[in-house]
Amino acid sequence: MNRTRRSSRSQLKAPDPLIAFLLSGTLLLSGCGGEAGGPEGTSVADSAGVALVTGPGEDTSLEWSAERVLQIQPLQEEGEGFFGVTDLGVLSGNRIAILDGDAKRIVVFDEAGGFLVQYGREGSGPGEFQYPLDLAPRPDGGVSVFDMMNRRLERFDEALLPQAPDPLQGVSYFGGGIAFAGPFMVLPTVDYSIPAPRPQTLMAMGRADTLELVRYVREQGGTITLESCGMRLSGIEPIFAPRLLWAPGPDGGVAVVGTDRYEVDLYYPPEFSLVRRIRRQVPTVQATEAMARATVGDGMRMMSSAGVRICDAAEVVEKRGFAPEVPPVAAVAISPAGEIFLQRWAPEGEDRAIDVLTPDGEYLGTTAPGFPFPEAFLGRDRIVVSERDELDVASVVVYRITRDNK
């Protein structure tokens, strides 16, 4: 694993903005130590100072329930609210912030669903958006929004008033999630100015220092031309290739998933050292062309200087290809209490199981089918998710989690 510490942000040349997709890779560690005690079904060993936590291979039912307690509906016409949900988060004071990418604005509600404030419009001035992708609540109570086409972070204070934007100079970020781990802003970067295979790094950026948490390198595909959308792409990975998934924890740590295995790495400040690796031997899923087609859905969305283009699904599958196996972990989240939620992959249209781990990586169990995966947390016992109905209309829903007594 390559790790560097810099006194300023890394100087990476940004590529042509016509293509916006992420690369991913593998991280391997070796070494093995003696086993230590752990709960039933869990073993803990040491590997050069890194705790290796291995959970049971078979799922155990976790008797948790989720009760819907609030639904924030989209607008029927222009006014105070949202039309779509590009991203969401929880700000200080349990305020729910919704990034409405199509309407080019942020909308904030209180925890009871009452409208508080909204800001934003199309443009390139301070607080204006062209193609907003990611929303990141800040420790100071404000919020930052990454705008793909304006190539900067739009910054808003606690009252949602625009502040000076951050141009992200020297940072090759093109989407994939921004969040704050303590005082550090964490985001994935990739340098398209160098030949493939290109490394993807997960960076933790503070006011004075920039830390590289992990670096993944993986062979990418060749150049493909998608006639259906007029896009020529170089180095795009096959469908089902492992992606970089990560989430910040309440203690400033970061959980990272970046391989094609059920493997979660926990990094902790101040140096963001690898402290713990969590594994489970879950059954592998063999990928098929039908799965790949279902994953692409109605088509692959690509950003260009002329706007969003939709590439034909059949053509995308044919030319991108797909990996032989599907990575078992599809998403990761961490609650304010440090519980780790891992969403398992399942074919489109099927419920995805959710594993819940303790902050130390001990496997608690797997929730029942239909349990919602948290996109944000309102304290420990309420989660916020975006949902779509049968007409594909998005709303924001709050669930209250009831835990069993185990």
Secondary structure, DSSP 8 states (H G I E B T S, - for coil): ----EESS--------TT-------B--------EE--STT-EEEEETTEEEEEE-SS--B---EEEEEEEE---SSSSSS-S--SEEEEETTTEEEEEETTTTEEEEE-TTS-EEEEE--BSSSTT-BSSEEEEEE-TTS-EEEEETTTTEEEEE-TT--B---B--TT----SS--EEETTEEEEEEE-TTS-SS--EEEEEE-SS-EEEEEEEB-----EEEETTTTEEEES---BT----EEEE-TTS-EEEE-SSSSEEEEEETTTTEEEEEEEE----EE--HHHHHHHHTT-EEEEETTEEEEE-HHHHHHHH-B-SEE-SEEEEEE-TT--EEEEE---TTS---EEEE-TT--EEEE--TT----SEESSSSEEEEEEE-TT--EEEEEEEEE----
